[in-house]
């Protein structure tokens, strides 16, 4: 999936991946896609909750070894 911006949150634990994503999304235009790469196992559920609460669209989540990639569309 093509991303307009990628945030590397590997090695960071909750809530830092969400905070980095929130900061990145605030500088993006509506419809742009943010990709966050995280290693915190709880980030999968955290990003589902974050998108539901903020109105951004969670497009996809993909696990590959310890990395979890999250793609979100800015509302």
N, C-alpha and C positions, 0 to 999 in steps of 0.2 A: 504494500500500500504506500502510495506517495504521501509524504508529509511536508508541510510548510515549515515546520520547526521541530527539532528533536531536543528533548531534555534528557540528559544522562543523570539518573538518580540511583545508579548502582551503588550498593554499599550503604545506602541511607535507610533508616528505619522510620516508621510512621511517627509523626505526621509529615516529615520532610519531603517525601515524593509528592504528596498532595499540595503542599505549600509551594514547591517549585512549579508544579503544573498550574496552580492558580495564578502565580506571578506571570508565567509565560502566556497564559490565555488572556490576561488583562491587556497585553500589548499586541494582541492579534485581532484581525478583522473578522467579522461574522462570516462563517462558512469555511474558514481556514482550518487545516488539520494539524493537530499537535500529536506527536508521538513521544511517549515517556517510556524510558527503559529503566526498570526497577528490578531489584533482587529480593526485596522484602516480600515474603510469602503472603502477608496480609494485604498487600497492595491490590490484589485482584478484587477483593471485596470492597476495599477502600475506594477504588476508582468507580466501581459500580454505584456506590452510595453517593460519592461526590457528584457524579454526572446527574443522578436522579435529583439531587438537592439543588444543583445550580442551573439545570436546564440545558447543559451541554449534552451532546449526543455521544455516547460511547459506541464507537463503530466496531471495534474488534479488540480482543485480548488474546495474546498468543504466548504460550510458555515454550521456552527452548532452554533446557537445562535449568540453571539457577535464574536465568533472566526471564522476566515477564514484560512483554511489550503491550502498551495500551495506546490505542488511537482514539482521539476525541475530536469531534467537530465543534468549533466555537459557535455558540448560539448567536 
